[in-house]
Protein backbone atom coordinates (compact mmCIF):
# COMPACT_ATOMS: atom_id res chain seq x y z
CA UNK A 1 0.00 0.00 0.00
CA UNK A 2 1.31 3.43 -0.86
CA UNK A 3 1.91 5.79 2.01
CA UNK A 4 0.65 9.24 1.15
CA UNK A 5 1.43 12.18 3.39
CA UNK A 6 -1.67 14.23 3.97
CA UNK A 7 -1.45 18.01 4.07
CA UNK A 8 -3.87 20.24 5.80
CA UNK A 9 -4.94 23.72 4.90
CA UNK A 10 -3.15 26.39 6.87
CA UNK A 11 -4.78 29.56 8.07
CA UNK A 12 -4.18 32.59 5.84
CA UNK A 13 -1.80 35.22 7.25
CA UNK A 14 -3.47 38.26 8.81
CA UNK A 15 -2.27 40.66 6.07
CA UNK A 16 -4.03 38.71 3.31
CA UNK A 17 -7.37 39.82 1.92
CA UNK A 18 -9.58 36.75 1.59
CA UNK A 19 -12.22 36.99 -1.13
CA UNK A 20 -15.74 36.61 0.17
CA UNK A 21 -17.45 35.46 -3.01
CA UNK A 22 -16.89 33.66 -6.29
CA UNK A 23 -16.90 37.02 -8.08
CA UNK A 24 -14.17 38.35 -5.78
CA UNK A 25 -12.06 35.22 -6.43
CA UNK A 26 -12.54 35.77 -10.18
CA UNK A 27 -11.43 39.39 -9.79
CA UNK A 28 -8.42 38.38 -7.65
CA UNK A 29 -7.28 35.81 -10.24
CA UNK A 30 -7.60 38.45 -12.97
CA UNK A 31 -5.56 40.86 -10.83
CA UNK A 32 -2.89 38.17 -10.31
CA UNK A 33 -2.77 37.79 -14.10
CA UNK A 34 -2.26 41.54 -14.46
CA UNK A 35 0.61 41.49 -11.97
CA UNK A 36 2.20 38.51 -13.73
CA UNK A 37 1.94 40.35 -17.06
CA UNK A 38 3.50 43.48 -15.56
CA UNK A 39 6.29 41.44 -13.97
CA UNK A 40 6.93 39.64 -17.27
CA UNK A 41 7.22 43.00 -19.07
CA UNK A 42 9.65 44.25 -16.43
CA UNK A 43 11.76 41.06 -16.67
CA UNK A 44 11.82 41.30 -20.49
CA UNK A 45 12.83 44.97 -20.32
CA UNK A 46 15.52 44.09 -17.78
CA UNK A 47 16.89 41.30 -20.00
CA UNK A 48 16.96 43.66 -22.99
CA UNK A 49 18.75 46.35 -21.00
CA UNK A 50 21.27 43.87 -19.58
CA UNK A 51 21.97 42.62 -23.12
CA UNK A 52 22.53 46.21 -24.33
CA UNK A 53 24.83 46.96 -21.39
CA UNK A 54 26.77 43.71 -21.89
CA UNK A 55 27.20 44.44 -25.61
CA UNK A 56 28.37 48.00 -24.92
CA UNK A 57 30.96 46.89 -22.39
CA UNK A 58 32.11 43.93 -24.52
CA UNK A 59 32.90 46.43 -27.29
CA UNK A 60 34.91 48.51 -24.81
CA UNK A 61 36.75 45.41 -23.53
CA UNK A 62 37.55 43.94 -26.97
CA UNK A 63 40.73 46.00 -27.66
CA UNK A 64 42.01 44.95 -24.24
CA UNK A 65 41.19 41.29 -24.96
CA UNK A 66 43.11 41.48 -28.25
CA UNK A 67 46.08 43.21 -26.57
CA UNK A 68 46.17 40.65 -23.73
CA UNK A 69 46.07 37.80 -26.23
CA UNK A 70 48.83 39.24 -28.46
CA UNK A 71 51.09 40.19 -25.53
CA UNK A 72 50.55 36.80 -23.86
CA UNK A 73 51.46 34.98 -27.06
CA UNK A 74 54.62 37.08 -27.43
CA UNK A 75 55.61 36.37 -23.80
CA UNK A 76 54.94 32.67 -24.37
CA UNK A 77 57.17 32.57 -27.47
CA UNK A 78 60.03 34.39 -25.70
CA UNK A 79 59.74 32.21 -22.59
CA UNK A 80 59.66 29.03 -24.70
CA UNK A 81 62.93 30.10 -26.33
CA UNK A 82 64.49 30.77 -22.91
CA UNK A 83 62.75 27.99 -20.97
CA UNK A 84 65.91 26.12 -19.97
CA UNK A 85 67.42 29.21 -18.35
CA UNK A 86 64.10 30.33 -16.79
CA UNK A 87 63.39 26.91 -15.23
CA UNK A 88 67.00 26.08 -14.35
CA UNK A 89 67.03 23.21 -16.80
CA UNK A 90 63.51 22.05 -15.98
CA UNK A 91 63.92 22.04 -12.18
CA UNK A 92 61.14 24.61 -11.77
CA UNK A 93 57.86 25.23 -13.51
CA UNK A 94 57.62 28.92 -12.57
CA UNK A 95 59.76 31.89 -13.59
CA UNK A 96 59.55 35.19 -11.73
CA UNK A 97 59.86 38.63 -13.29
CA UNK A 98 59.67 42.02 -11.53
CA UNK A 99 56.16 42.54 -12.96
CA UNK A 100 54.80 39.03 -12.46
CA UNK A 101 55.50 35.42 -13.23
CA UNK A 102 55.00 32.78 -15.88
CA UNK A 103 54.15 29.13 -15.26
CA UNK A 104 54.10 25.93 -17.19
CA UNK A 105 51.42 23.54 -15.96
CA UNK A 106 50.23 20.18 -17.21
CA UNK A 107 46.49 19.79 -17.45
CA UNK A 108 44.93 16.63 -16.02
CA UNK A 109 44.78 13.77 -18.51
CA UNK A 110 41.53 13.68 -20.46
CA UNK A 111 39.98 10.96 -22.59
CA UNK A 112 38.00 11.87 -25.69
CA UNK A 113 35.68 9.22 -27.10
CA UNK A 114 34.12 9.52 -30.54
CA UNK A 115 31.69 6.89 -31.85
CA UNK A 116 31.13 5.39 -28.39
CA UNK A 117 29.23 2.39 -29.72
CA UNK A 118 32.16 1.42 -31.96
CA UNK A 119 34.63 1.94 -29.13
CA UNK A 120 32.55 -0.22 -26.76
CA UNK A 121 32.25 -2.96 -29.37
CA UNK A 122 36.01 -2.97 -29.94
CA UNK A 123 36.74 -3.00 -26.18
CA UNK A 124 34.45 -6.04 -25.88
CA UNK A 125 36.30 -7.75 -28.74
CA UNK A 126 39.56 -7.12 -26.88
CA UNK A 127 37.97 -8.46 -23.68
CA UNK A 128 38.81 -5.13 -22.04
CA UNK A 129 35.57 -4.99 -20.03
CA UNK A 130 37.29 -3.05 -17.26
CA UNK A 131 37.10 0.00 -19.54
CA UNK A 132 33.31 -0.29 -19.92
CA UNK A 133 31.10 1.16 -17.21
CA UNK A 134 27.69 -0.28 -16.43
CA UNK A 135 25.68 2.15 -14.36
CA UNK A 136 23.21 0.70 -11.87
CA UNK A 137 20.56 2.95 -10.44
CA UNK A 138 17.15 2.67 -8.84
CA UNK A 139 14.36 2.72 -11.43
CA UNK A 140 11.98 5.21 -9.83
CA UNK A 141 9.43 4.90 -12.63
CA UNK A 142 9.15 1.12 -12.08
CA UNK A 143 8.67 1.67 -8.34
CA UNK A 144 5.87 4.16 -9.00
CA UNK A 145 4.26 1.61 -11.35
CA UNK A 146 4.34 -1.06 -8.60
CA UNK A 147 4.56 0.82 -5.30
CA UNK A 148 3.30 -1.99 -3.09
CA UNK A 149 6.29 -4.21 -3.90
CA UNK A 150 8.88 -1.95 -2.21
CA UNK A 151 7.13 0.75 -0.14
CA UNK A 152 7.57 -0.12 3.52
CA UNK A 153 9.48 -3.29 2.55
CA UNK A 154 12.76 -1.86 1.28
CA UNK A 155 14.46 0.47 3.78
CA UNK A 156 15.39 3.75 2.17
CA UNK A 157 12.47 3.82 -0.26
CA UNK A 158 9.57 6.09 0.59
CA UNK A 159 6.82 7.14 -1.76
CA UNK A 160 5.39 10.54 -0.99
CA UNK A 161 2.78 12.71 -2.56
CA UNK A 162 1.48 16.10 -1.58
CA UNK A 163 -1.19 18.44 -2.73
CA UNK A 164 -0.22 21.88 -3.97
CA UNK A 165 -2.45 24.85 -4.67
CA UNK A 166 -1.90 26.91 -7.81
CA UNK A 167 -3.54 30.00 -9.21
CA UNK A 168 -3.46 29.99 -13.01
CA UNK A 169 -4.85 33.19 -14.46
CA UNK A 170 -5.65 33.27 -18.17
CA UNK A 171 -2.65 35.00 -19.66
CA UNK A 172 -2.25 36.76 -23.00
CA UNK A 173 0.50 35.49 -25.28
CA UNK A 174 3.93 37.06 -24.82
CA UNK A 175 3.57 38.84 -28.19
CA UNK A 176 0.49 40.59 -26.81
CA UNK A 177 2.36 41.59 -23.62
CA UNK A 178 5.20 43.40 -25.37
CA UNK A 179 2.88 45.23 -27.78
Secondary structure, 3 states (H helix, E strand, C coil): CCCCCCCCCCCCCCCCCCCCCHHHHHHHHHHHHHHHHHHHHHHHHHHHHHHHHHHHHHHHHHHHHHHHHHHHHHHHHHHHHCHHHHCCCCCCCEEEECCEEEECCCCCCCCCCCCHHHHHHHHHHCCCHHHCCCCCCCCHHHHHHCHHHHCCCCCCCCCCCCCCCCCCCCCCCHHHHCC
